[in-house]
Amino acid sequence: MKKEKNTDWIYYVFVFLSAIAVFTYILHVGYISSGSMEPALMTHDVTVSSRIIISPIKCGDIISFKWENGDIYGKRVIGVAGDEVMIIGGHVYINGEKLEEAYIAGDVKTHAGETVIFNVPENSFFVLGDNREDSYDSRFWEEPYVKREDVISRYLFSIPIHLLYKQG
């Protein structure tokens, strides 16, 4: 009688290595630790984003990026290379046109002090949190632009973990 080889371990190694490859090169999983993107991304939610960015990043996309201090931030793209972003009287204007922002809550205003103008340089983005009254974003940074090479991923969807906190 011939003894069969146990090859199940090959399957488990393959699955393990595939998972590592997916989360290293294809997907980025993040945790929302602040309220700066509410109501789109709620505090405590887990996000899944794509590291593979085929089409150009555009105004309205949510991106994850590495910031100066090494932290990873998630914000909404408001301006892309070549755009002039103006903040006047609590409203955002892109290239002279008022930006309609259905994703921000109610009567939230975008304050930045006096009227401010940002001209987005090549290979860069101007980003804001949706919760404008509680977001540390391009309006306040010494270098207000996110460089393209610092972008990690583009947001796909969230897992609403915040709902568990409301129940407990």
C-alpha positions as CSV (number, residue, x, y, z in Angstrom):
1,M,0.0,0.0,0.0
2,K,1.4,3.4,-1.1
3,K,1.3,6.3,1.4
4,E,-0.3,9.5,0.0
5,K,1.6,12.8,0.4
6,N,-0.2,15.4,2.5
7,T,-0.1,18.5,0.2
8,D,-2.7,20.6,2.0
9,W,0.0,22.9,3.3
10,I,0.7,24.1,-0.2
11,Y,-2.9,25.4,-0.5
12,Y,-2.6,27.3,2.8
13,V,0.8,28.8,1.8
14,F,-0.7,29.9,-1.5
15,V,-3.7,31.5,0.2
16,F,-1.5,33.2,2.7
17,L,0.9,34.6,0.1
18,S,-2.0,35.7,-2.1
19,A,-3.5,37.6,0.8
20,I,-0.2,39.3,1.5
21,A,0.1,40.3,-2.2
22,V,-3.4,41.6,-2.4
23,F,-3.0,43.9,0.7
24,T,0.5,45.0,-0.4
25,Y,-0.1,45.8,-4.0
26,I,-3.9,46.0,-4.6
27,L,-5.9,47.0,-1.6
28,H,-5.3,49.4,1.3
29,V,-7.2,49.0,4.5
30,G,-7.5,52.0,6.8
31,Y,-9.1,53.0,10.1
32,I,-10.9,56.3,10.6
33,S,-9.6,57.8,13.8
34,S,-11.1,61.3,13.6
35,G,-14.3,63.0,12.6
36,S,-12.7,65.1,9.9
37,M,-14.4,63.3,7.0
38,E,-17.9,62.9,8.6
39,P,-20.5,62.2,7.4
40,A,-18.9,60.4,4.4
41,L,-16.4,58.4,6.6
42,M,-17.5,58.0,10.2
43,T,-15.1,57.7,13.1
44,H,-14.1,54.1,13.9
45,D,-15.1,52.9,10.4
46,V,-12.7,50.7,8.4
47,T,-12.1,51.8,4.8
48,V,-11.0,49.7,1.8
49,S,-9.2,51.6,-0.9
50,S,-7.6,50.7,-4.2
51,R,-3.8,51.0,-4.5
52,I,-4.2,50.6,-8.3
53,I,-5.2,54.0,-9.6
54,I,-5.7,53.6,-13.3
55,S,-7.9,56.7,-14.2
56,P,-6.8,60.1,-13.1
57,I,-7.7,61.3,-9.6
58,K,-10.3,64.0,-9.9
59,C,-12.2,66.5,-7.8
60,G,-14.5,64.7,-5.4
61,D,-12.4,61.5,-5.0
62,I,-11.3,60.5,-1.5
63,I,-7.7,59.6,-1.3
64,S,-5.3,58.2,1.3
65,F,-1.9,59.7,1.4
66,K,1.3,59.8,3.5
67,W,1.8,63.2,5.2
68,E,5.0,64.9,6.3
69,N,4.9,63.3,9.8
70,G,4.5,59.8,8.4
71,D,0.8,59.6,9.3
72,I,-1.7,58.5,6.7
73,Y,-4.5,60.9,6.1
74,G,-7.8,60.5,4.1
75,K,-9.3,63.6,2.6
76,R,-11.5,64.6,-0.4
77,V,-9.7,66.1,-3.5
78,I,-11.0,69.6,-4.1
79,G,-8.5,70.8,-6.6
80,V,-6.1,69.1,-9.1
81,A,-3.0,70.3,-10.9
82,G,-3.7,73.6,-12.7
83,D,-6.8,74.5,-10.6
84,E,-7.3,77.8,-8.8
85,V,-9.0,77.1,-5.5
86,M,-10.6,80.1,-3.8
87,I,-12.3,80.1,-0.4
88,I,-14.5,83.1,-0.1
89,G,-17.2,83.7,2.6
90,G,-17.2,80.1,3.6
91,H,-17.7,78.8,0.1
92,V,-15.2,77.0,-2.2
93,Y,-14.7,78.1,-5.8
94,I,-12.8,76.1,-8.4
95,N,-11.5,78.2,-11.4
96,G,-14.1,80.9,-10.6
97,E,-17.1,78.5,-10.2
98,K,-18.8,77.8,-6.9
99,L,-18.3,74.1,-6.0
100,E,-21.5,72.3,-5.2
101,E,-20.7,70.0,-2.3
102,A,-23.6,67.6,-1.6
103,Y,-21.3,65.5,0.6
104,I,-20.9,68.1,3.4
105,A,-23.5,68.3,6.1
106,G,-26.1,71.0,6.1
107,D,-24.9,74.6,6.4
108,V,-21.3,73.8,7.2
109,K,-19.0,76.5,6.0
110,T,-15.4,76.2,4.7
111,H,-13.6,78.8,6.7
112,A,-10.0,79.8,6.0
113,G,-9.8,83.3,7.5
114,E,-9.9,86.0,4.8
115,T,-10.4,85.2,1.2
116,V,-7.6,82.8,0.2
117,I,-6.4,81.5,-3.1
118,F,-4.5,78.3,-3.8
119,N,-3.0,77.5,-7.2
120,V,-2.5,73.8,-7.4
121,P,0.9,72.9,-8.9
122,E,1.7,70.0,-11.3
123,N,1.4,66.5,-9.9
124,S,-0.4,67.8,-6.8
125,F,-3.8,67.9,-5.1
126,F,-5.6,70.4,-2.8
127,V,-7.6,68.4,-0.2
128,L,-10.2,69.2,2.4
129,G,-12.1,67.1,5.0
130,D,-15.8,67.0,4.6
131,N,-16.3,68.0,8.2
132,R,-14.8,71.5,7.5
133,E,-15.2,72.7,11.0
134,D,-13.1,69.9,12.4
135,S,-10.6,69.0,9.8
136,Y,-6.8,69.7,9.6
137,D,-6.3,69.9,5.8
138,S,-4.8,71.9,3.0
139,R,-6.2,75.2,4.3
140,F,-3.9,75.1,7.3
141,W,-0.8,73.2,6.2
142,E,2.5,75.1,5.6
143,E,2.7,73.1,2.3
144,P,-0.9,73.0,1.3
145,Y,-0.6,70.4,-1.5
146,V,-0.5,66.6,-1.5
147,K,2.1,65.4,-4.0
148,R,1.0,62.6,-6.4
149,E,3.8,60.4,-5.2
150,D,2.5,60.5,-1.7
151,V,-1.0,59.2,-2.7
152,I,-1.4,55.6,-1.4
153,S,-4.9,54.8,-2.6
154,R,-8.4,55.9,-3.8
155,Y,-11.4,55.1,-1.5
156,L,-13.7,52.3,-2.6
157,F,-16.0,51.6,0.4
158,S,-16.3,51.6,4.2
159,I,-17.2,49.0,6.7
160,P,-19.5,50.8,9.2
161,I,-17.9,49.8,12.5
162,H,-19.2,53.0,14.1
163,L,-22.6,51.4,14.3
164,L,-21.3,48.9,16.8
165,Y,-20.2,51.8,19.1
166,K,-23.7,53.2,19.1
167,Q,-25.2,49.9,20.2
168,G,-22.7,49.4,23.1
